Amino acid sequence: NLVFGEYKCMGPGANRAGRVKYARALTDQQAAPFLSTTYIGARNWLLSPPSL
């Protein structure tokens, strides 16, 4: 399955009027699982930021 979702888009290209019919704006609750890198298993392949 594929979902085309937008979350809190703003700026010149944010007008959704010309989007495909299946595009939808996500609520805070719908977007929450994707706002963290845990859903892609990032701990296994993303490096930690360097310490300054």
Gaussian input, Z-matrix of N, CA and C with variables (Angstrom, degrees):
# hf/3-21g

backbone

0 1
 N
 C     1     B1
 C     2     B2     1     A1
 N     3     B3     2     A2     1     D1
 C     4     B4     3     A3     2     D2
 C     5     B5     4     A4     3     D3
 N     6     B6     5     A5     4     D4
 C     7     B7     6     A6     5     D5
 C     8     B8     7     A7     6     D6
 N     9     B9     8     A8     7     D7
 C    10    B10     9     A9     8     D8
 C    11    B11    10    A10     9     D9
 N    12    B12    11    A11    10    D10
 C    13    B13    12    A12    11    D11
 C    14    B14    13    A13    12    D12
 N    15    B15    14    A14    13    D13
 C    16    B16    15    A15    14    D14
 C    17    B17    16    A16    15    D15
 N    18    B18    17    A17    16    D16
 C    19    B19    18    A18    17    D17
 C    20    B20    19    A19    18    D18
 N    21    B21    20    A20    19    D19
 C    22    B22    21    A21    20    D20
 C    23    B23    22    A22    21    D21
 N    24    B24    23    A23    22    D22
 C    25    B25    24    A24    23    D23
 C    26    B26    25    A25    24    D24
 N    27    B27    26    A26    25    D25
 C    28    B28    27    A27    26    D26
 C    29    B29    28    A28    27    D27
 N    30    B30    29    A29    28    D28
 C    31    B31    30    A30    29    D29
 C    32    B32    31    A31    30    D30
 N    33    B33    32    A32    31    D31
 C    34    B34    33    A33    32    D32
 C    35    B35    34    A34    33    D33
 N    36    B36    35    A35    34    D34
 C    37    B37    36    A36    35    D35
 C    38    B38    37    A37    36    D36
 N    39    B39    38    A38    37    D37
 C    40    B40    39    A39    38    D38
 C    41    B41    40    A40    39    D39
 N    42    B42    41    A41    40    D40
 C    43    B43    42    A42    41    D41
 C    44    B44    43    A43    42    D42
 N    45    B45    44    A44    43    D43
 C    46    B46    45    A45    44    D44
 C    47    B47    46    A46    45    D45
 N    48    B48    47    A47    46    D46
 C    49    B49    48    A48    47    D47
 C    50    B50    49    A49    48    D48
 N    51    B51    50    A50    49    D49
 C    52    B52    51    A51    50    D50
 C    53    B53    52    A52    51    D51
 N    54    B54    53    A53    52    D52
 C    55    B55    54    A54    53    D53
 C    56    B56    55    A55    54    D54
 N    57    B57    56    A56    55    D55
 C    58    B58    57    A57    56    D56
 C    59    B59    58    A58    57    D57
 N    60    B60    59    A59    58    D58
 C    61    B61    60    A60    59    D59
 C    62    B62    61    A61    60    D60
 N    63    B63    62    A62    61    D61
 C    64    B64    63    A63    62    D62
 C    65    B65    64    A64    63    D63
 N    66    B66    65    A65    64    D64
 C    67    B67    66    A66    65    D65
 C    68    B68    67    A67    66    D66
 N    69    B69    68    A68    67    D67
 C    70    B70    69    A69    68    D68
 C    71    B71    70    A70    69    D69
 N    72    B72    71    A71    70    D70
 C    73    B73    72    A72    71    D71
 C    74    B74    73    A73    72    D72
 N    75    B75    74    A74    73    D73
 C    76    B76    75    A75    74    D74
 C    77    B77    76    A76    75    D75
 N    78    B78    77    A77    76    D76
 C    79    B79    78    A78    77    D77
 C    80    B80    79    A79    78    D78
 N    81    B81    80    A80    79    D79
 C    82    B82    81    A81    80    D80
 C    83    B83    82    A82    81    D81
 N    84    B84    83    A83    82    D82
 C    85    B85    84    A84    83    D83
 C    86    B86    85    A85    84    D84
 N    87    B87    86    A86    85    D85
 C    88    B88    87    A87    86    D86
 C    89    B89    88    A88    87    D87
 N    90    B90    89    A89    88    D88
 C    91    B91    90    A90    89    D89
 C    92    B92    91    A91    90    D90
 N    93    B93    92    A92    91    D91
 C    94    B94    93    A93    92    D92
 C    95    B95    94    A94    93    D93
 N    96    B96    95    A95    94    D94
 C    97    B97    96    A96    95    D95
 C    98    B98    97    A97    96    D96
 N    99    B99    98    A98    97    D97
 C   100   B100    99    A99    98    D98
 C   101   B101   100   A100    99    D99
 N   102   B102   101   A101   100   D100
 C   103   B103   102   A102   101   D101
 C   104   B104   103   A103   102   D102
 N   105   B105   104   A104   103   D103
 C   106   B106   105   A105   104   D104
 C   107   B107   106   A106   105   D105
 N   108   B108   107   A107   106   D106
 C   109   B109   108   A108   107   D107
 C   110   B110   109   A109   108   D108
 N   111   B111   110   A110   109   D109
 C   112   B112   111   A111   110   D110
 C   113   B113   112   A112   111   D111
 N   114   B114   113   A113   112   D112
 C   115   B115   114   A114   113   D113
 C   116   B116   115   A115   114   D114
 N   117   B117   116   A116   115   D115
 C   118   B118   117   A117   116   D116
 C   119   B119   118   A118   117   D117
 N   120   B120   119   A119   118   D118
 C   121   B121   120   A120   119   D119
 C   122   B122   121   A121   120   D120
 N   123   B123   122   A122   121   D121
 C   124   B124   123   A123   122   D122
 C   125   B125   124   A124   123   D123
 N   126   B126   125   A125   124   D124
 C   127   B127   126   A126   125   D125
 C   128   B128   127   A127   126   D126
 N   129   B129   128   A128   127   D127
 C   130   B130   129   A129   128   D128
 C   131   B131   130   A130   129   D129
 N   132   B132   131   A131   130   D130
 C   133   B133   132   A132   131   D131
 C   134   B134   133   A133   132   D132
 N   135   B135   134   A134   133   D133
 C   136   B136   135   A135   134   D134
 C   137   B137   136   A136   135   D135
 N   138   B138   137   A137   136   D136
 C   139   B139   138   A138   137   D137
 C   140   B140   139   A139   138   D138
 N   141   B141   140   A140   139   D139
 C   142   B142   141   A141   140   D140
 C   143   B143   142   A142   141   D141
 N   144   B144   143   A143   142   D142
 C   145   B145   144   A144   143   D143
 C   146   B146   145   A145   144   D144
 N   147   B147   146   A146   145   D145
 C   148   B148   147   A147   146   D146
 C   149   B149   148   A148   147   D147
 N   150   B150   149   A149   148   D148
 C   151   B151   150   A150   149   D149
 C   152   B152   151   A151   150   D150
 N   153   B153   152   A152   151   D151
 C   154   B154   153   A153   152   D152
 C   155   B155   154   A154   153   D153

   B1=1.4509
   B2=1.5143
   B3=1.2948
   B4=1.4523
   B5=1.5133
   B6=1.3163
   B7=1.4608
   B8=1.5179
   B9=1.3180
   B10=1.4590
   B11=1.5076
   B12=1.3189
   B13=1.4548
   B14=1.5114
   B15=1.3024
   B16=1.4547
   B17=1.5194
   B18=1.3336
   B19=1.4546
   B20=1.5176
   B21=1.3023
   B22=1.4673
   B23=1.5289
   B24=1.3342
   B25=1.4604
   B26=1.5203
   B27=1.3285
   B28=1.4585
   B29=1.5232
   B30=1.3011
   B31=1.4511
   B32=1.5175
   B33=1.3370
   B34=1.4615
   B35=1.5351
   B36=1.3079
   B37=1.4607
   B38=1.5128
   B39=1.3148
   B40=1.4641
   B41=1.5226
   B42=1.3114
   B43=1.4629
   B44=1.5243
   B45=1.3090
   B46=1.4671
   B47=1.5188
   B48=1.3176
   B49=1.4666
   B50=1.5267
   B51=1.3165
   B52=1.4581
   B53=1.5137
   B54=1.3091
   B55=1.4678
   B56=1.5270
   B57=1.3251
   B58=1.4588
   B59=1.5229
   B60=1.3054
   B61=1.4715
   B62=1.5297
   B63=1.3345
   B64=1.4636
   B65=1.5297
   B66=1.3160
   B67=1.4684
   B68=1.5241
   B69=1.3072
   B70=1.4646
   B71=1.5201
   B72=1.3000
   B73=1.4626
   B74=1.5239
   B75=1.3212
   B76=1.4581
   B77=1.5219
   B78=1.3098
   B79=1.4645
   B80=1.5303
   B81=1.3141
   B82=1.4647
   B83=1.5225
   B84=1.3066
   B85=1.4664
   B86=1.5316
   B87=1.3275
   B88=1.4607
   B89=1.5266
   B90=1.3198
   B91=1.4629
   B92=1.5230
   B93=1.3126
   B94=1.4672
   B95=1.5334
   B96=1.3288
   B97=1.4698
   B98=1.5275
   B99=1.3244
   B100=1.4608
   B101=1.5265
   B102=1.3170
   B103=1.4574
   B104=1.5228
   B105=1.2871
   B106=1.4523
   B107=1.5264
   B108=1.3138
   B109=1.4651
   B110=1.5266
   B111=1.3258
   B112=1.4663
   B113=1.5277
   B114=1.3199
   B115=1.4645
   B116=1.5231
   B117=1.3423
   B118=1.4622
   B119=1.5248
   B120=1.3107
   B121=1.4617
   B122=1.5239
   B123=1.3120
   B124=1.4618
   B125=1.5210
   B126=1.2970
   B127=1.4660
   B128=1.5273
   B129=1.3228
   B130=1.4559
   B131=1.5225
   B132=1.3260
   B133=1.4588
   B134=1.5257
   B135=1.3075
   B136=1.4662
   B137=1.5219
   B138=1.3102
   B139=1.4605
   B140=1.5182
   B141=1.3107
   B142=1.4613
   B143=1.5250
   B144=1.3284
   B145=1.4592
   B146=1.5270
   B147=1.3244
   B148=1.4680
   B149=1.5246
   B150=1.3084
   B151=1.4656
   B152=1.5208
   B153=1.3058
   B154=1.4692
   B155=1.4949
   A1=109.54
   A2=115.01
   A3=121.73
   A4=108.97
   A5=115.41
   A6=120.81
   A7=107.38
   A8=117.02
   A9=121.44
   A10=106.28
   A11=115.84
   A12=120.24
   A13=111.06
   A14=115.80
   A15=122.10
   A16=107.76
   A17=114.64
   A18=118.73
   A19=109.98
   A20=115.08
   A21=123.10
   A22=112.84
   A23=116.38
   A24=120.78
   A25=109.58
   A26=115.70
   A27=120.22
   A28=108.59
   A29=116.21
   A30=121.18
   A31=111.38
   A32=117.29
   A33=121.90
   A34=114.53
   A35=118.66
   A36=120.88
   A37=114.51
   A38=117.91
   A39=121.37
   A40=114.17
   A41=118.61
   A42=120.96
   A43=109.36
   A44=117.43
   A45=122.34
   A46=113.45
   A47=118.41
   A48=121.69
   A49=112.80
   A50=119.13
   A51=121.36
   A52=114.33
   A53=118.27
   A54=121.34
   A55=111.33
   A56=114.80
   A57=120.20
   A58=109.01
   A59=116.77
   A60=121.79
   A61=113.00
   A62=117.06
   A63=119.25
   A64=113.38
   A65=118.96
   A66=121.38
   A67=108.96
   A68=115.94
   A69=118.72
   A70=110.38
   A71=114.82
   A72=121.19
   A73=107.86
   A74=116.18
   A75=120.76
   A76=110.93
   A77=115.39
   A78=121.14
   A79=108.12
   A80=116.58
   A81=120.64
   A82=110.62
   A83=116.41
   A84=121.28
   A85=111.21
   A86=117.69
   A87=120.72
   A88=111.87
   A89=117.38
   A90=121.72
   A91=113.06
   A92=118.00
   A93=122.64
   A94=114.50
   A95=120.67
   A96=119.21
   A97=113.74
   A98=117.69
   A99=121.14
   A100=113.18
   A101=117.96
   A102=121.53
   A103=112.56
   A104=117.09
   A105=123.13
   A106=108.12
   A107=117.41
   A108=119.98
   A109=112.67
   A110=118.19
   A111=119.68
   A112=112.51
   A113=118.25
   A114=119.43
   A115=112.96
   A116=118.70
   A117=120.98
   A118=112.18
   A119=117.53
   A120=121.24
   A121=112.28
   A122=116.61
   A123=122.13
   A124=113.43
   A125=116.96
   A126=119.84
   A127=110.98
   A128=116.86
   A129=121.44
   A130=113.95
   A131=119.27
   A132=118.80
   A133=115.86
   A134=120.08
   A135=120.85
   A136=109.86
   A137=116.01
   A138=120.36
   A139=110.25
   A140=115.82
   A141=120.63
   A142=108.69
   A143=117.52
   A144=119.28
   A145=110.33
   A146=117.23
   A147=118.90
   A148=111.63
   A149=116.16
   A150=121.34
   A151=108.32
   A152=115.82
   A153=119.77
   A154=111.45
   D1=150.68
   D2=178.14
   D3=-132.89
   D4=136.59
   D5=177.15
   D6=-124.90
   D7=129.46
   D8=173.90
   D9=-101.05
   D10=102.65
   D11=-178.27
   D12=-122.14
   D13=145.80
   D14=176.21
   D15=-118.69
   D16=145.22
   D17=-177.88
   D18=-132.55
   D19=116.83
   D20=176.15
   D21=48.95
   D22=43.76
   D23=177.49
   D24=-72.66
   D25=143.91
   D26=178.47
   D27=-148.57
   D28=164.76
   D29=179.47
   D30=104.70
   D31=-173.58
   D32=-173.60
   D33=-58.81
   D34=-33.88
   D35=-178.27
   D36=-93.56
   D37=10.05
   D38=-173.84
   D39=-83.85
   D40=-10.12
   D41=179.75
   D42=-66.37
   D43=117.19
   D44=-174.97
   D45=-84.38
   D46=0.62
   D47=-175.13
   D48=-58.35
   D49=-34.30
   D50=-177.13
   D51=-97.06
   D52=10.90
   D53=-177.78
   D54=-75.33
   D55=161.86
   D56=174.32
   D57=-63.19
   D58=157.59
   D59=-175.01
   D60=-63.04
   D61=-30.01
   D62=-176.20
   D63=-86.30
   D64=-2.87
   D65=176.47
   D66=-73.97
   D67=144.22
   D68=179.08
   D69=-145.59
   D70=153.02
   D71=175.80
   D72=-85.65
   D73=130.60
   D74=-179.29
   D75=-88.01
   D76=144.35
   D77=173.68
   D78=-80.42
   D79=169.82
   D80=175.97
   D81=-55.89
   D82=-43.45
   D83=-177.89
   D84=-66.23
   D85=-40.84
   D86=179.75
   D87=-68.87
   D88=-34.70
   D89=-177.46
   D90=-81.06
   D91=-23.16
   D92=-173.76
   D93=-48.94
   D94=-45.14
   D95=-178.59
   D96=-63.63
   D97=-21.66
   D98=-176.57
   D99=-97.08
   D100=-1.68
   D101=-177.66
   D102=-88.47
   D103=4.31
   D104=178.15
   D105=-125.74
   D106=152.50
   D107=177.94
   D108=-81.36
   D109=-0.88
   D110=-178.40
   D111=-66.38
   D112=-28.71
   D113=-177.37
   D114=-70.02
   D115=-15.72
   D116=177.83
   D117=-107.55
   D118=10.19
   D119=-179.92
   D120=64.37
   D121=38.04
   D122=-173.80
   D123=-59.29
   D124=-28.14
   D125=-179.06
   D126=-58.05
   D127=-26.84
   D128=-177.39
   D129=-83.89
   D130=-16.47
   D131=-175.66
   D132=-141.01
   D133=-13.63
   D134=176.30
   D135=-92.96
   D136=134.94
   D137=177.96
   D138=-77.64
   D139=148.55
   D140=175.35
   D141=-70.70
   D142=149.71
   D143=176.70
   D144=-63.43
   D145=147.42
   D146=-179.75
   D147=-67.39
   D148=149.81
   D149=175.68
   D150=-82.36
   D151=138.48
   D152=179.37
   D153=-98.67

